[in-house]
Amino acid sequence: LTASGWTGPSAPYTQTVTVSGVSANETQQSIQPTPKLSSQAAYMEAGVYASGQAANSLTFSCSKKPTVDLTVYVVIQGVA
């Protein structure tokens, strides 16, 4: 998540990124984003969370725009 990629005139700010393998149907998958350890403090301070999904993309929202780029790992698991 790039520091310059957040959009919106006020909180919540959003950023949509490509994540291959994400389904548009949220009932088919469990998606767990986790910040890299070096990004964790800024991620938490900004109140970042996954707020939406579409085919091959995730939207993240935050209450305060981070001033640094954040690395986030995404685990995708199918659900029965």
Residue pairs with C-beta under 8 A, 6 or more apart in sequence:
1 15
1 17
1 48
1 60
1 66
1 69
1 70
1 71
1 72
2 15
2 69
3 65
3 66
3 67
3 68
3 69
3 70
5 15
5 17
6 13
6 14
6 15
6 62
6 65
6 66
7 13
7 14
7 15
8 14
11 62
11 63
11 64
12 51
12 61
12 62
12 63
13 61
13 62
13 63
13 64
13 65
14 51
14 59
14 60
14 61
15 59
15 60
16 52
16 54
16 57
16 58
16 59
16 60
17 57
17 58
17 59
17 60
18 56
18 57
19 56
19 57
19 58
19 74
19 76
20 56
21 56
21 76
22 29
22 31
22 53
22 54
22 55
22 56
22 57
22 58
22 74
22 76
23 29
23 53
23 55
24 53
24 54
24 55
26 53
27 79
28 78
28 79
29 76
29 77
29 78
29 79
30 76
30 77
30 78
30 79
31 50
31 53
31 58
31 74
31 75
31 76
32 74
32 75
32 77
33 50
33 58
33 60
33 72
33 73
33 74
33 75
34 72
34 73
34 74
34 75
35 43
35 44
35 48
35 70
35 71
35 72
35 73
36 70
36 71
36 72
36 73
38 71
39 68
39 69
39 70
39 71
39 72
42 66
42 67
42 68
42 70
43 66
43 70
43 72
45 64
45 66
46 62
46 63
46 64
46 65
46 66
47 62
47 63
47 64
48 60
48 61
48 62
48 66
48 70
48 72
49 60
49 61
49 62
50 58
50 59
50 60
51 59
51 60
51 61
52 58
52 59
53 59
58 74
60 72
